[in-house]
Amino acid sequence: MDLGETRDRLGRYGVWIAPQTLLGTPVPVQREQFARIERLGYRSLWTGEPPAAAPAGGREIFTQLAVMLAATERLVAGSGIANVGIRPPSVTHTAAATLAEAHPGRLVLGLGGHPGERPISGLRDYLDAMDEAATRLLPGIAYPRVLAALGPRAHRLAADRTDGVHPFLQPVEHTEAARKALGPGPLLIPHQALVIESDPGAARERIRAVLRVGQRNVETPYTANYRRLGYGDEDLADDRSDRLVDATLAWGDEEAVARRLRAHLDAGADHVLLHPLAADLPSAVDTLDRLAPRLR
């Protein structure tokens, strides 16, 4: 499948569910809710994979993607991300190729999370090893690859070696910058956290509660990228400023949230992933149900 076909299959909007949410959701409930997401008209379903040492865990990503694919008929399943620090490149390739063979055109493999001191070089080496494995193991089975790229060097690697990028928890101005860096060809699939809540304090607290888990006053590639976008120490300290929270969280009524989602498309995104901040999977899908009429 070429990227034009992938874009057509993805459409405009998909869904991103936190790995911790899926870890706490029994598989029979997952199946029901995944089928419900498909009926609502969303075109893809993604989840991530935390590093092995992360304080909050998740299910093994390829097993989880297999559940998503089996529970639905047309949804594209995406990894946002499959963590390259967890398995060898040959294993990542054969796992992705097996799913792509079983469900043609329905997998996008997002990669990231290299644990070394030189993450871009490490990712390049990982992609080299995946490509070498693909000449020997399940050759000829293609699937799109995207990187969790934030900065200029990662964008160059993504444009040179993969099919695009999947930025996580970034403002609309990052989507615009990423499209300029990538050019018109590669896929640009941003994640957008959201909550339907019109009280500013209550809305902001929903994401601040998430960010406090291991990320408070810690320098990461995300904080470095926010600085590139013009956010300073006062924005990144402690619970983060209202300015930065409002740039990375879509909140308000249904129309306000829908406007933020459309803004990513206007800035150059191909496909926007909705991440409802909710207590459990059924509640997240309830939020998606409320938004769906605004997105058709």
C-alpha positions as CSV (number, residue, x, y, z in Angstrom):
1,M,0.0,0.0,0.0
2,D,1.4,3.4,-1.0
3,L,1.1,6.5,1.2
4,G,-1.9,7.8,-0.9
5,E,-3.8,4.7,-0.1
6,T,-2.8,4.9,3.6
7,R,-4.0,8.5,3.7
8,D,-7.3,7.5,2.2
9,R,-7.7,4.7,4.7
10,L,-6.8,6.9,7.6
11,G,-9.2,9.8,6.8
12,R,-9.1,12.8,9.1
13,Y,-9.6,11.5,12.6
14,G,-8.5,8.6,14.7
15,V,-8.2,7.7,18.4
16,W,-5.3,7.3,20.8
17,I,-5.9,5.4,24.1
18,A,-3.4,5.5,26.9
19,P,-1.6,2.1,27.6
20,Q,-2.4,2.4,31.3
21,T,-6.1,2.6,30.4
22,L,-5.9,-0.5,28.3
23,L,-3.9,-2.3,30.9
24,G,-6.8,-1.8,33.4
25,T,-9.5,-2.8,30.9
26,P,-10.4,-6.5,30.4
27,V,-10.1,-7.7,26.9
28,P,-13.8,-8.5,26.4
29,V,-14.6,-4.8,27.4
30,Q,-11.9,-3.7,25.0
31,R,-13.4,-5.6,22.1
32,E,-16.8,-4.0,22.8
33,Q,-15.4,-0.5,23.0
34,F,-13.1,-0.8,19.9
35,A,-16.1,-1.9,17.8
36,R,-18.0,1.1,19.2
37,I,-15.2,3.4,18.1
38,E,-15.4,2.0,14.6
39,R,-19.1,2.5,14.5
40,L,-18.7,6.2,15.5
41,G,-16.7,6.8,12.3
42,Y,-13.2,7.1,13.6
43,R,-10.7,5.6,11.2
44,S,-7.8,4.5,13.3
45,L,-7.0,3.3,16.9
46,W,-3.6,3.8,18.5
47,T,-1.9,3.1,21.8
48,G,1.6,3.4,23.2
49,E,4.2,1.3,25.0
50,P,6.0,2.8,27.9
51,P,9.7,2.0,28.5
52,A,10.4,-1.1,30.5
53,A,11.4,1.0,33.6
54,A,8.5,3.4,33.4
55,P,6.4,3.9,36.6
56,A,3.2,3.1,34.8
57,G,3.1,0.0,32.6
58,G,1.1,-1.3,29.7
59,R,0.4,-4.3,27.7
60,E,2.8,-5.6,25.1
61,I,2.2,-3.5,22.1
62,F,1.9,-6.0,19.3
63,T,-0.4,-8.2,21.3
64,Q,-2.6,-5.2,22.0
65,L,-2.6,-4.2,18.3
66,A,-3.7,-7.7,17.4
67,V,-6.7,-7.4,19.8
68,M,-7.6,-4.0,18.2
69,L,-7.4,-5.5,14.7
70,A,-9.4,-8.6,15.5
71,A,-12.2,-6.6,17.2
72,T,-12.8,-4.3,14.2
73,E,-13.3,-4.7,10.5
74,R,-11.7,-1.6,8.9
75,L,-9.9,0.4,11.6
76,V,-6.2,1.0,11.1
77,A,-4.2,0.1,14.2
78,G,-1.2,2.2,15.1
79,S,1.6,2.0,17.6
80,G,2.3,5.3,19.2
81,I,4.9,4.1,20.0
82,A,6.4,0.6,19.9
83,N,9.4,1.2,22.1
84,V,12.7,0.3,20.4
85,G,14.4,-0.2,23.8
86,I,12.3,-3.3,24.5
87,R,12.9,-5.7,21.6
88,P,15.5,-6.3,18.9
89,P,14.9,-4.8,15.4
90,S,14.3,-8.2,13.8
91,V,11.5,-9.0,16.3
92,T,9.9,-5.6,15.7
93,H,9.9,-6.2,12.0
94,T,8.5,-9.8,12.1
95,A,5.8,-8.8,14.6
96,A,4.7,-5.8,12.4
97,A,4.9,-7.8,9.2
98,T,2.9,-10.7,10.7
99,L,0.1,-8.2,11.6
100,A,0.3,-6.5,8.2
101,E,0.1,-9.9,6.5
102,A,-3.0,-10.9,8.5
103,H,-4.7,-7.5,8.2
104,P,-3.5,-5.9,4.9
105,G,-3.4,-2.1,4.9
106,R,-4.5,-1.8,8.5
107,L,-1.2,-1.3,10.4
108,V,1.0,1.8,10.9
109,L,4.1,1.1,13.0
110,G,5.2,4.1,15.1
111,L,8.7,3.8,16.6
112,G,10.6,5.8,19.2
113,G,12.0,5.8,22.7
114,H,15.7,4.9,22.0
115,P,17.3,4.9,25.5
116,G,20.8,5.8,24.5
117,E,22.7,9.1,24.8
118,R,22.5,9.5,21.0
119,P,18.8,8.7,20.3
120,I,18.8,9.8,16.6
121,S,21.9,7.8,15.7
122,G,20.4,4.9,17.7
123,L,17.1,5.1,15.8
124,R,18.9,5.2,12.5
125,D,20.8,2.1,13.4
126,Y,17.6,0.4,14.5
127,L,15.9,1.2,11.2
128,D,19.0,-0.2,9.4
129,A,18.7,-3.4,11.3
130,M,15.0,-3.6,10.6
131,D,15.6,-3.2,6.9
132,E,18.3,-5.9,6.9
133,A,15.9,-8.2,8.7
134,A,13.2,-7.5,6.1
135,T,15.5,-8.9,3.4
136,R,15.5,-12.3,5.1
137,L,12.4,-12.5,7.3
138,L,8.9,-12.1,5.7
139,P,10.3,-10.2,2.8
140,G,7.9,-8.3,0.6
141,I,5.3,-7.6,3.4
142,A,5.2,-3.8,3.6
143,Y,3.7,-1.5,6.3
144,P,4.1,2.2,6.9
145,R,6.6,3.3,9.6
146,V,6.5,6.7,11.4
147,L,8.8,8.1,14.1
148,A,7.9,9.9,17.3
149,A,9.9,12.9,15.9
150,L,9.9,16.3,17.6
151,G,12.9,18.2,16.6
152,P,14.7,19.1,13.3
153,R,17.2,16.2,13.4
154,A,14.4,13.6,14.1
155,H,12.3,15.2,11.3
156,R,15.2,14.8,8.8
157,L,15.6,11.1,9.8
158,A,11.9,10.5,9.5
159,A,11.7,12.2,6.1
160,D,14.8,10.2,4.8
161,R,14.1,6.8,6.3
162,T,10.4,6.4,7.2
163,D,6.9,7.4,6.0
164,G,6.3,10.2,8.4
165,V,6.0,11.3,12.1
166,H,3.6,10.9,15.0
167,P,4.2,13.7,17.5
168,F,2.8,13.3,21.0
169,L,1.3,16.1,23.2
170,Q,2.4,19.0,21.0
171,P,0.7,22.3,20.2
172,V,-0.7,23.3,16.8
173,E,2.4,25.4,16.1
174,H,4.5,22.2,16.2
175,T,2.2,20.6,13.6
176,E,2.9,23.6,11.3
177,A,6.7,23.4,11.9
178,A,6.7,19.6,11.4
179,R,4.9,20.0,8.0
180,K,7.4,22.6,6.9
181,A,10.3,20.4,7.9
182,L,8.9,17.2,6.3
183,G,7.6,18.7,3.1
184,P,4.4,17.6,1.5
185,G,5.0,13.9,1.1
186,P,5.4,12.2,4.5
187,L,2.6,11.4,6.9
188,L,2.0,13.8,9.8
189,I,-0.2,12.3,12.5
190,P,-0.3,14.4,15.7
191,H,-1.8,13.3,19.0
192,Q,-4.2,15.7,20.8
193,A,-5.2,15.3,24.4
194,L,-8.7,16.6,25.1
195,V,-11.4,16.9,27.7
196,I,-14.9,18.2,27.4
197,E,-14.9,20.6,30.3
198,S,-15.7,24.3,30.3
199,D,-14.2,25.1,33.7
200,P,-10.6,26.2,33.1
201,G,-9.2,24.9,36.5
202,A,-10.9,21.5,36.2
203,A,-9.9,21.0,32.6
204,R,-6.2,21.9,33.3
205,E,-6.0,19.7,36.3
206,R,-6.9,16.7,34.2
207,I,-3.7,16.9,32.3
208,R,-1.6,18.2,35.1
209,A,-2.5,15.1,37.1
210,V,-1.1,13.0,34.2
211,L,2.1,15.1,33.9
212,R,2.9,14.8,37.5
213,V,3.6,11.1,37.1
214,G,7.4,11.1,36.6
215,Q,7.5,14.3,34.5
216,R,7.5,17.2,37.0
217,N,10.6,19.4,36.7
218,V,12.3,16.8,34.5
219,E,14.2,17.8,31.3
220,T,13.1,15.6,28.5
221,P,13.0,15.7,24.7
222,Y,9.5,17.2,25.2
223,T,10.6,20.1,27.3
224,A,13.5,20.7,24.8
225,N,10.9,20.9,22.0
226,Y,8.6,23.2,24.0
227,R,11.6,25.5,24.4
228,R,12.2,25.4,20.6
229,L,8.6,26.6,20.2
230,G,9.2,29.6,22.5
231,Y,8.1,28.3,25.9
232,G,10.4,29.2,28.8
233,D,11.3,28.2,32.3
234,E,8.2,29.8,33.7
235,D,6.1,27.6,31.4
236,L,7.9,24.4,32.2
237,A,8.3,24.7,35.9
238,D,6.3,22.6,38.4
239,D,2.8,22.0,37.0
240,R,3.5,24.0,33.8
241,S,1.9,27.3,33.0
242,D,-1.7,27.8,31.9
243,R,-0.3,29.0,28.6
244,L,1.5,25.7,27.9
245,V,-1.3,23.5,29.2
246,D,-3.8,25.3,27.0
247,A,-1.5,24.9,24.0
248,T,-1.3,21.1,24.5
249,L,-4.8,20.3,25.9
250,A,-8.0,20.9,23.9
251,W,-10.7,21.8,26.4
252,G,-14.1,23.5,26.5
253,D,-17.4,22.4,24.9
254,E,-17.6,20.1,21.9
255,E,-17.3,22.8,19.4
256,A,-14.2,24.3,21.1
257,V,-12.5,20.9,21.1
258,A,-13.5,20.3,17.5
259,R,-11.9,23.7,16.5
260,R,-8.6,22.6,18.0
261,L,-8.7,19.3,16.0
262,R,-9.5,21.1,12.8
263,A,-6.6,23.6,13.5
264,H,-4.1,20.7,13.3
265,L,-5.5,19.7,9.9
266,D,-5.3,23.4,8.8
267,A,-1.6,23.4,10.0
268,G,-0.7,20.5,7.8
269,A,-1.7,17.3,9.6
270,D,-2.9,14.3,7.6
271,H,-4.7,12.6,10.4
272,V,-5.4,13.8,14.0
273,L,-5.6,11.4,17.0
274,L,-8.1,12.2,19.7
275,H,-7.0,11.2,23.2
276,P,-9.8,11.7,25.7
277,L,-8.5,12.1,29.3
278,A,-11.0,9.8,31.1
279,A,-11.2,7.5,34.0
280,D,-11.7,4.4,32.0
281,L,-12.1,3.1,28.4
282,P,-16.0,3.3,28.2
283,S,-15.9,6.9,29.5
284,A,-13.3,7.8,26.9
285,V,-15.5,6.4,24.2
286,D,-18.5,8.3,25.6
287,T,-16.4,11.5,25.0
288,L,-15.7,10.3,21.5
289,D,-19.4,9.8,21.0
290,R,-20.1,13.4,22.0
291,L,-17.5,14.7,19.6
292,A,-18.2,12.5,16.6
293,P,-21.1,14.7,15.1
294,R,-18.8,17.7,15.1
295,L,-16.2,15.9,13.1
296,R,-18.2,14.4,10.2
